[in-house]
Amino acid sequence: MAEARAPRWRRLRRTLLGAVGLGLLVVGAGNAWVIHTTSPDIVASVADAPARPVAIVLGNRVFPDGTLSRDLFPRVAVALALYRAGKVQRLFLSGAAIERDGYDEPGAMAGWLERRGVPRSAMILDRLGYRTAATMANAAAQGFKDVLVCTQWYHLPRALYLARHAGLTATGVVADDKGRRVGDRARSFVRESVARVETIVEVAVRGVSAR
């Protein structure tokens, strides 16, 4: 009986290992494709960024007192630098907002920028940007075509891929991530590796939408 079970276990193990190997191959190929096709449209500094009508700032967590999180602060900071350098005339601040809880990522970003001299008239607050795909669809719906995108490097390939498929001509400007902890970097790497593959499938099935 034990001898009969052994071959079945070996077959099951080979099947599981094959499935894991195939999954890793799919994830690796998907990531390589997204990164390869978007890397030419990423610049490392404000000085290298082309002039565009608007910069899209992708939201992230804010604290109850309105303080920007460690991930969000560099995105808004690079947007401020772009505005001060005359690279953009307007800032499209996109993120999640939950009215009943008083949670408002775009509002917190706008307040931070306003305290540093950016007039409210230069800001567009997109409170329906609860995911990257929604942000790009919402920006396209506003009539924007040529944009800069402000976020960290790990996020830029997927953001630019979604922007392109939403009909935007986008250049990514890298936001600083030197202050992030090693654990945060590792989680971002894993999350984005999976998310890029999910994005390829989502775009292929239904395109880019705000849903």
Contacts in CASP RR format, 6 or more apart in sequence:
PFRMAT RR
TARGET T0000
AUTHOR 0000-0000-0000
METHOD contacts of the structure
MODEL  1
MAEARAPRWRRLRRTLLGAVGLGLLVVGAGNAWVIHTTSPDIVASVADAP
ARPVAIVLGNRVFPDGTLSRDLFPRVAVALALYRAGKVQRLFLSGAAIER
DGYDEPGAMAGWLERRGVPRSAMILDRLGYRTAATMANAAAQGFKDVLVC
TQWYHLPRALYLARHAGLTATGVVADDKGRRVGDRARSFVRESVARVETI
VEVAVRGVSAR
26 197 0 8 1.000
27 193 0 8 1.000
27 194 0 8 1.000
27 197 0 8 1.000
28 193 0 8 1.000
28 197 0 8 1.000
30 196 0 8 1.000
30 197 0 8 1.000
30 200 0 8 1.000
31 193 0 8 1.000
31 196 0 8 1.000
31 197 0 8 1.000
33 200 0 8 1.000
34 157 0 8 1.000
34 158 0 8 1.000
34 161 0 8 1.000
34 196 0 8 1.000
34 199 0 8 1.000
34 200 0 8 1.000
35 157 0 8 1.000
35 196 0 8 1.000
37 161 0 8 1.000
38 156 0 8 1.000
38 157 0 8 1.000
38 160 0 8 1.000
38 161 0 8 1.000
38 164 0 8 1.000
39 157 0 8 1.000
41 160 0 8 1.000
41 170 0 8 1.000
41 171 0 8 1.000
41 172 0 8 1.000
42 153 0 8 1.000
42 156 0 8 1.000
42 157 0 8 1.000
42 160 0 8 1.000
42 171 0 8 1.000
42 172 0 8 1.000
42 173 0 8 1.000
42 174 0 8 1.000
43 49 0 8 1.000
43 50 0 8 1.000
43 171 0 8 1.000
43 172 0 8 1.000
43 173 0 8 1.000
43 174 0 8 1.000
44 174 0 8 1.000
45 173 0 8 1.000
45 174 0 8 1.000
46 78 0 8 1.000
46 81 0 8 1.000
46 82 0 8 1.000
46 85 0 8 1.000
46 87 0 8 1.000
46 173 0 8 1.000
47 85 0 8 1.000
49 82 0 8 1.000
49 87 0 8 1.000
49 148 0 8 1.000
49 171 0 8 1.000
49 172 0 8 1.000
49 173 0 8 1.000
50 87 0 8 1.000
50 148 0 8 1.000
50 171 0 8 1.000
51 86 0 8 1.000
51 87 0 8 1.000
51 88 0 8 1.000
52 87 0 8 1.000
52 88 0 8 1.000
52 146 0 8 1.000
52 147 0 8 1.000
52 148 0 8 1.000
52 171 0 8 1.000
53 88 0 8 1.000
53 89 0 8 1.000
53 90 0 8 1.000
53 144 0 8 1.000
53 146 0 8 1.000
53 147 0 8 1.000
54 88 0 8 1.000
54 89 0 8 1.000
54 90 0 8 1.000
54 91 0 8 1.000
54 92 0 8 1.000
54 124 0 8 1.000
54 139 0 8 1.000
54 144 0 8 1.000
54 147 0 8 1.000
54 148 0 8 1.000
55 79 0 8 1.000
55 82 0 8 1.000
55 83 0 8 1.000
55 87 0 8 1.000
55 88 0 8 1.000
55 90 0 8 1.000
55 91 0 8 1.000
55 92 0 8 1.000
55 147 0 8 1.000
55 148 0 8 1.000
55 149 0 8 1.000
55 150 0 8 1.000
55 173 0 8 1.000
56 92 0 8 1.000
56 94 0 8 1.000
56 135 0 8 1.000
56 136 0 8 1.000
56 139 0 8 1.000
56 147 0 8 1.000
56 148 0 8 1.000
56 149 0 8 1.000
56 150 0 8 1.000
56 163 0 8 1.000
56 170 0 8 1.000
57 75 0 8 1.000
57 76 0 8 1.000
57 79 0 8 1.000
57 91 0 8 1.000
57 92 0 8 1.000
57 93 0 8 1.000
57 94 0 8 1.000
57 109 0 8 1.000
57 150 0 8 1.000
57 151 0 8 1.000
58 75 0 8 1.000
58 94 0 8 1.000
58 95 0 8 1.000
58 132 0 8 1.000
58 135 0 8 1.000
58 149 0 8 1.000
58 150 0 8 1.000
58 151 0 8 1.000
58 155 0 8 1.000
58 159 0 8 1.000
59 72 0 8 1.000
59 75 0 8 1.000
59 93 0 8 1.000
59 94 0 8 1.000
59 95 0 8 1.000
59 96 0 8 1.000
59 105 0 8 1.000
59 106 0 8 1.000
59 109 0 8 1.000
59 129 0 8 1.000
59 135 0 8 1.000
60 68 0 8 1.000
60 69 0 8 1.000
60 71 0 8 1.000
60 72 0 8 1.000
60 75 0 8 1.000
60 105 0 8 1.000
61 69 0 8 1.000
61 71 0 8 1.000
61 72 0 8 1.000
61 105 0 8 1.000
62 68 0 8 1.000
62 69 0 8 1.000
62 72 0 8 1.000
62 103 0 8 1.000
62 104 0 8 1.000
62 105 0 8 1.000
62 108 0 8 1.000
62 109 0 8 1.000
63 69 0 8 1.000
66 108 0 8 1.000
67 108 0 8 1.000
68 76 0 8 1.000
68 108 0 8 1.000
68 109 0 8 1.000
68 112 0 8 1.000
70 179 0 8 1.000
70 180 0 8 1.000
70 184 0 8 1.000
71 152 0 8 1.000
71 177 0 8 1.000
71 180 0 8 1.000
71 184 0 8 1.000
72 105 0 8 1.000
72 109 0 8 1.000
74 152 0 8 1.000
74 175 0 8 1.000
74 176 0 8 1.000
74 177 0 8 1.000
75 150 0 8 1.000
75 151 0 8 1.000
75 152 0 8 1.000
75 175 0 8 1.000
76 93 0 8 1.000
76 109 0 8 1.000
76 112 0 8 1.000
76 113 0 8 1.000
76 150 0 8 1.000
77 175 0 8 1.000
77 176 0 8 1.000
78 150 0 8 1.000
78 173 0 8 1.000
78 174 0 8 1.000
78 175 0 8 1.000
78 176 0 8 1.000
79 88 0 8 1.000
79 91 0 8 1.000
79 113 0 8 1.000
79 150 0 8 1.000
80 113 0 8 1.000
80 116 0 8 1.000
80 118 0 8 1.000
82 88 0 8 1.000
82 148 0 8 1.000
82 150 0 8 1.000
82 173 0 8 1.000
83 89 0 8 1.000
83 91 0 8 1.000
83 113 0 8 1.000
83 118 0 8 1.000
83 122 0 8 1.000
87 148 0 8 1.000
88 148 0 8 1.000
89 122 0 8 1.000
90 122 0 8 1.000
90 123 0 8 1.000
90 124 0 8 1.000
91 113 0 8 1.000
91 118 0 8 1.000
91 122 0 8 1.000
91 123 0 8 1.000
91 124 0 8 1.000
92 124 0 8 1.000
92 126 0 8 1.000
92 139 0 8 1.000
92 142 0 8 1.000
92 144 0 8 1.000
92 147 0 8 1.000
93 105 0 8 1.000
93 106 0 8 1.000
93 107 0 8 1.000
93 109 0 8 1.000
93 110 0 8 1.000
93 113 0 8 1.000
93 123 0 8 1.000
93 124 0 8 1.000
93 125 0 8 1.000
93 126 0 8 1.000
94 106 0 8 1.000
94 126 0 8 1.000
94 128 0 8 1.000
94 129 0 8 1.000
94 134 0 8 1.000
94 135 0 8 1.000
94 138 0 8 1.000
94 139 0 8 1.000
95 105 0 8 1.000
95 106 0 8 1.000
95 126 0 8 1.000
95 127 0 8 1.000
95 128 0 8 1.000
95 129 0 8 1.000
95 130 0 8 1.000
95 135 0 8 1.000
96 103 0 8 1.000
96 105 0 8 1.000
96 127 0 8 1.000
96 129 0 8 1.000
96 130 0 8 1.000
97 103 0 8 1.000
97 104 0 8 1.000
97 105 0 8 1.000
97 106 0 8 1.000
97 107 0 8 1.000
97 127 0 8 1.000
97 128 0 8 1.000
98 104 0 8 1.000
104 127 0 8 1.000
105 127 0 8 1.000
106 125 0 8 1.000
106 126 0 8 1.000
106 127 0 8 1.000
107 125 0 8 1.000
107 127 0 8 1.000
110 120 0 8 1.000
110 123 0 8 1.000
110 125 0 8 1.000
113 123 0 8 1.000
114 120 0 8 1.000
114 123 0 8 1.000
124 142 0 8 1.000
126 135 0 8 1.000
126 138 0 8 1.000
126 139 0 8 1.000
128 134 0 8 1.000
128 138 0 8 1.000
128 210 0 8 1.000
129 135 0 8 1.000
129 138 0 8 1.000
129 210 0 8 1.000
132 155 0 8 1.000
132 158 0 8 1.000
132 159 0 8 1.000
132 162 0 8 1.000
133 162 0 8 1.000
133 166 0 8 1.000
133 199 0 8 1.000
133 202 0 8 1.000
133 208 0 8 1.000
133 209 0 8 1.000
133 210 0 8 1.000
134 209 0 8 1.000
134 210 0 8 1.000
134 211 0 8 1.000
136 159 0 8 1.000
136 162 0 8 1.000
136 163 0 8 1.000
136 165 0 8 1.000
136 166 0 8 1.000
136 168 0 8 1.000
136 208 0 8 1.000
137 166 0 8 1.000
137 208 0 8 1.000
137 209 0 8 1.000
137 210 0 8 1.000
138 210 0 8 1.000
139 147 0 8 1.000
139 163 0 8 1.000
139 166 0 8 1.000
139 168 0 8 1.000
140 166 0 8 1.000
140 167 0 8 1.000
140 168 0 8 1.000
140 208 0 8 1.000
141 210 0 8 1.000
144 168 0 8 1.000
145 167 0 8 1.000
145 168 0 8 1.000
145 169 0 8 1.000
146 168 0 8 1.000
146 169 0 8 1.000
146 170 0 8 1.000
147 163 0 8 1.000
147 168 0 8 1.000
147 169 0 8 1.000
147 170 0 8 1.000
147 171 0 8 1.000
148 170 0 8 1.000
148 171 0 8 1.000
148 172 0 8 1.000
148 173 0 8 1.000
149 156 0 8 1.000
149 159 0 8 1.000
149 160 0 8 1.000
149 163 0 8 1.000
149 170 0 8 1.000
149 171 0 8 1.000
149 172 0 8 1.000
149 173 0 8 1.000
150 172 0 8 1.000
150 173 0 8 1.000
150 175 0 8 1.000
151 159 0 8 1.000
151 172 0 8 1.000
151 175 0 8 1.000
152 174 0 8 1.000
152 175 0 8 1.000
152 176 0 8 1.000
152 177 0 8 1.000
152 188 0 8 1.000
153 174 0 8 1.000
153 177 0 8 1.000
154 177 0 8 1.000
154 185 0 8 1.000
154 188 0 8 1.000
154 189 0 8 1.000
154 192 0 8 1.000
155 188 0 8 1.000
155 192 0 8 1.000
156 172 0 8 1.000
156 174 0 8 1.000
157 192 0 8 1.000
157 196 0 8 1.000
158 192 0 8 1.000
158 195 0 8 1.000
158 196 0 8 1.000
158 199 0 8 1.000
159 170 0 8 1.000
159 172 0 8 1.000
160 170 0 8 1.000
160 172 0 8 1.000
161 196 0 8 1.000
161 199 0 8 1.000
161 200 0 8 1.000
161 203 0 8 1.000
162 199 0 8 1.000
162 203 0 8 1.000
162 208 0 8 1.000
163 170 0 8 1.000
164 170 0 8 1.000
165 203 0 8 1.000
165 207 0 8 1.000
165 208 0 8 1.000
166 208 0 8 1.000
167 208 0 8 1.000
177 185 0 8 1.000
180 188 0 8 1.000
END
